[in-house]
Amino acid sequence: MITEREPDGAARRAPRIAWALWGVGVLAYVVAVLHRTSFGVAGLDAVERFDASAGILATFTVLQLLVYAGLQVPVGLLLDRLGPRRMVAGGALVMAAGQGLLAVAGNVPTAVVARVLVGAGDAMTFISVLSIVSLWFPARQIPVVTQLTGMLGQLGQVLSAVPLVALLHGPGWTPAFGAAAGLGVLVAVLSVAVLRDAPPGVERSAAPSLREVGRNLADAWRHPGTRLGLWSHFVTQFSSNTFALMWGYPYLVSGQGMDPAGASTLLTVFVLTNVVSGPFVGRLVARYPLRRSWLVLGIVGVNVAVWAAALAWPPPAPTWLLTVLVVGVALGGPGAMIGFDFARTFNPPGRQGTATGIVNVGGFAASLLTILMIGFVLDAASPGREFTPGAFRVAWTVQALVWAVGVAGVLRTRTLARRRMRAEGLL
């Protein structure tokens, strides 16, 4: 594990400009999450607009996540070359183009292209904002600020669950997604005007050669600490992502009989849980770095327990139980951020962007597989295109397989990482 040296004096605290730049970066990430989750709350409307089955509906989000995950390493390399300012602004414009196209889409192929654009722009945003955190904040603050970044970004889900849903059920599909596109353009302009690539006097490293790129990628992957981060991200994020991006809102409405307002309220509780729990998890990570994997496994245990309780209760489940479910599942978001801390501490600065990209693939790869499997099960278990409560109960059980694979990955790579740390005299 890389040993971090704490700066002295005022350097222990980030300068005010760092917080200002971070604020703009977080705003960009909030809007990115709005774009990312917008199709989930519009799922039932999309069934009618595009006359699509559950499997086809899941394919929209799966392709979006596939693009997101597949671009993580290339985006990490571009980030090293171009800097966060241009990457954040470019991502906002690409997502705005996707939402604008979706606003006027009248068929499945056009809508698929739109979601691919959203996935591509989204891929450019989060790790670029994390780059701002790494460049502008002292080491002791990075775990907590990273958690704050991830958690505050989830406020974008509130924007999709409340005002976007209101626009969908009021003015309609085109005004709703057109407004989202306009917000993306605004963020792009703000990013260009405010963001800076590095603190004064700090020069960005020269762009690596192709040989260095390949070596960094191979070295980052070979380190078991990077793979521990990937599996931690994989096993903690997928349930939370699946709920937020695609099947949570339809499950609450069609699977549990809630009205849209009640479902939107629970999605807001989901986000607030992320925001409240994130800094607490960040402090635990910073204080007990050698217990991070146990924290990951504990969060997975909570996820399994709340889902088991909710699925065992014949629908409709009481509101208190659904609230417990939402709170428990939401903890997966802060849990996923632990994976990035593994990438940061087990890799030198020169390859942290690459390692972060590798880790970020984990949770989104698991999410897209789970979303797709749930869609297929819903199609098989639902008569016509009516998503029944019984079909949802069966469909959500596919998570058990993903949890099993993810926990096995965490346990195996944790053993390898500790073995390497002992060999290097760090344990």
N, C-alpha and C positions, 0 to 999 in steps of 0.2 A: 504494500500500500504506500502511496506517495506521502511523504511527510511534509506537512505544510508549515511554513514559518509565518508567525503572526507579525505584522508590522507594528511599529511602536507609535505611541502618541496618537495624534489626530488620525493617522491612517487606520486606526482600529474602527473608525466610523466612516461610512461613505459620505462624500461631499453632497451638498444639496443638489448639484446638477445631476448626480447619479440618480437620485430619487425622481427628478423631473424626467430624465430620459427613460427611466424604468416605467414611469407612469404612462408615457406615450406608448411604450412597448406593450404594457399590459392592456391598454385600450385596443391596440391592434389585435392582441390575442383574444380579448373579449369578443370583438367583432368576428374573428376567425371561428370561434366556438359557436357564435350565432349562426354563421354560414354552415358549419359542420353539422349542427343539430337540427337545422331548419326542416330537413326532409323527414325527420322522425316525427315531429309534431304534425306534419302535413301528410302523414302516411295514409290515413283514412280518406282524406280529400284526393290524394293521388290515385287511390284505387278507382274512384269515380272518374277523375279527369282523364286518366290514361287507360281505363278498363284493364287494369293489371292484376294478376294473381299475387299471392303472398311471396311466391318464389321470385317473380319478376321484380316485385317491390324491394325484396331483400337484395337483389342484384344491383340496384341503384347504389345502395350504401356500400355493398361489398366492393364494387368497382372504385368508388370514392376512396375507401380505406386501402384498397390494393395500390392505387396510385400514390396515396399518402405514404404507405409503408415502403413501397418500391423506390420512392424518390429520397428517402432519408439520407442514405449515404451520398448520392450525387449532390444533394442540397448542402450537406455538410462540407463537401469539397468546394462548392460554389461560395459558401459562406466564408471560407478561408480566403478566397480570391477576391470577392466583391465587398465583403463587410456587411454588418447587419442592417445598415440604413437602406441600401438598395434592395436587400432581400426582403425586408419587411414591407417596403412600399410596393415592390413587384408582386409579392404574394397577395397583398390587398387588392391590387388591380386585377390579377388573374381570377380571384374569387368573385370580385364584382362582375367580371365578364360572365362567369358561370351563372351567377344568380340572375343577371339580366337575361341570359338565354333561357333559363328555366322559367322566367316570368312569362315568356311568350311561347314556350314549348307547347305543342298540341299533340305530340306523339312520343312514344317510348324512346326511339333512337336519339331525338333531339334532347330529351331530358337526360339521357345517359351521358351524352357529351357534356352537358351542363354540369353534372355532378363530378365528372372527371376533372373539369376545370377547377371546381371547388376543392377537390382533393389535392390537386397540384399546388394551388395557392396556399392551402392550409399547411402543406408540407414545408413551405418556406418560412413559416411564421414562428412557431414555438421555439425551435432550436436557435433561431436568430435572436429572439428575446432572451433566451438563456445565455447567449454570447454576450449580450449587453450586461447581464448580471455578473458574469465571470470577469469581464473587463473593468467594470466600474466599482465593484464592491470588494471589500477585504474578505479574506478567506473565512473568517469566523462567522460572517453574516450570510455567506452564500447558501448554506442549506436552508435557512429560514426564508430568505428572499426567494429562493427557488420554489419552495412550497407555496409562498404567497402568490408567486406568478401563476403557478398551476391552478391554485384555488380561486383566485380572483378572476382568472380567465373564464371559469365556469359560470360567472355571471352572464355570459353570453347565452347560456341555456335558459336563464330567466327571460332574456329578451325574446328567445324563440318560443318559450312556453306561454308568455303572457301577451306582449304587444303583437308579436307575429301571428299568434293564434287569433287574437282579436281582429287583426286585419284580414286573415283568411276567412273568418266567419262574418265579416262585415263587408268591406269593399270587394274582397275576393282574392283569387290566386295571383293575378297579374300585379295589382297594386302592392300586395304583400311582398312578393319577391323583388319587385322593382324598387321598393323602399330599402330592402336589404342591400341591393346592388348600389344604390346611392350612398348608403352608409359606408360601404367599402371604398368607394372613390374618395370620400371625405377623409378616411383614415390614411389612404395613400398620400394625399396632399400633406396632411399633418406630419406623417413620417418623414417625408422629404424635407420639410421645413425645420423640423426640430431634432431628429435623431443625429447622433454623431457616432462614427465607427470606433473611436478609441479616445481615451483621456489625453489631454494636452501633453506633449513630450513623449508619448508612447507610440512607437511605430508598429504597424502591423507587420507580421512576418512576411517574407517574400513568398509568393505563390509557389507551392511545392511542385517539383517536376513529376512526370508520370511515374517514374521509378519510385520516388519518395511517396507518392500517393499510394501505390501498390504496397509498399513496405509498411506504411502506417496502417493501412487497412488490415493487412495480414497480422501485424503485431497486436493491434487492438483486439482482433478476433481471437488470437491465440491465448491472450491473457484470460485465465478463468474468471477474474474479477469482472471483466466486461461481460462475459456470458452469464455470470451471476446477476448482473444488472438486467440483462435481456430477459432472463427467466423470471426475475422479480417483477418486471414490468408486465410480462406476459400473463402471469397468474393473478395479479392484483387488478389490472385495468380492464380485462375483457368483459366481466360481468357489468361493471359500471358503464363502460362504453356501449355495450349492447342495449342496456336499459335506456341510456340517454339518447343515443343516436338513432335507434330504430324501433325497438319493440316495447319500451317502457310505457309510452303514452297509449298505444293501442291495447296493451295488456290491461292497464288500469281502466280504460273505457269499455272495451269489448270483453276482456277477460274477467273483470271484477265489477262491471256495471256502474262505474263512477260516471258522473256527468263531467263534461270537458273542463268546467271551472274547478271542480275538485281535483281532477288529474293535474291540471296546471299548478294548483296549489302544492300538491305533493312534489312535483318537479322543482318547484321553488324551494321546498324543504330540502330536497336533494342537494341543490346548489349551496344553500346556507350551511348544510352539514359539511360540505367540502371546505367552505371558507373558514368555518370555525375550527375544524379539526386539523387543517393543513399546517398552521403554525405550530400547533402542539406536536404533531408528528415530526416537523422539522427540528424542533428543540430536542426531541428524543434522539433523533439521528445524530445531531451535533454532539450531544452529551455522551451517547453510548454507541460509538461507531462500530464496535465489535459485536453489537447485538442487533444490527440492522436486519439480518436475515430472519431472526426470531420475530421481529416486528412485522415483517412481510408475512410470515406464516400465521401469526396471530390474526392479522386482518383477513387472510384467506379463511381462517376458521370462523370468523364472524360472518363473512359472506355466505359460507356453506350453511351455517346455523339458521340465518334469517330466511334464506330461500327454502330450506327444508320445512320450516314452520309455516311459511306462507303457502307452499304447494300442498302441504298435508291438510290444510284447512279447506273444507269444501267451499267453493265460491258462492256468493260473495263473502270475502273475508271482512272482518270488522275494520273500521278505519284505523284503530290503534295499531293493529297488526300490520297493515299496509304502510303505516308511518314508520314502524320499526324496520320493516323491509327496506324502505327507501333510505333510512338513515344508515343501516348496515351496509347496503350496497354502495352508498356514496363514499364510504371509507376506502373503497378501492382506488379512488382518485389520488388521495395523499399517499397511499401505499405505492402506487406506480411511480411517484416522484423519487422514492428511495432508489429505484433503479438508476436514475441519473447521478445520484451521489456515488454509487458504486463506480460508474464510468469516470467520474471526476477524480476520485481518490486512487483508483488503480491504474490511471494512465497519466503520462506526463503532459504538460500543456500543449505540446506540438501535435498530439493526436486525440485530444479530448473532443473536438468537433466530430471526428470520425466515430469515436467510441459512443458518443451521445446519439448519433444517428443509428448505430447498430442497436443500442438499447431501445430506442423509440420504435423500432420495427416490431419488437416483441408483442406489446399489448395490442397494437393495431392489427397484426397478423392474426392473433387469437380472436380479436373482436370480429374481424370480417368472416372468419370461419364459423364462429358461433351465430352471427346474424344470418348467414346463409343456411346453416343447418336448421335453425328455428323456422325460417321461412319455408323450407322444404317440409318440415314436420307439420306446420300449420296447413299447408296445402293438402297433405295426405290425410290429416285428421279433421278437416273442416268441410262441411257440405257446401258446394258452390264456392262462394267467396265470402261467406260469413264466418268470421273468426269466433269460435265458440269458447266459453270458459274451459271446457274439458280439453279442447285442442291446445289452449295455452298452457294448461297444467302439464300436459305431455311434452310440449315443445321446450319448455324451460329446463326440463331434466337433462337435455343434452350438455348442459354446463358441467355435469359431473365428470365427463370424459376430459374436458379441457382442464379442469382443476387437477385431475389426477396426473396428467402429463406435465403441467406446470409445476406442481409440488415436487415431482420427481426431478425435474430440471434444476430447481432451486437446491434441493438436497445434494445432488451430484456436484454441481459447480461450486457450492459452498465448501464441500470437502476438498475439491481441487484448489480453490483459492486459499484456504487455510494451509494446505500442504505447501503451496508456493510461498506464503508468508513466513512459514517456519523455516523453509530453506533459505530465505533472504534475511532471517534473523529479526523479523518484524513481530513475531509472536513468542 
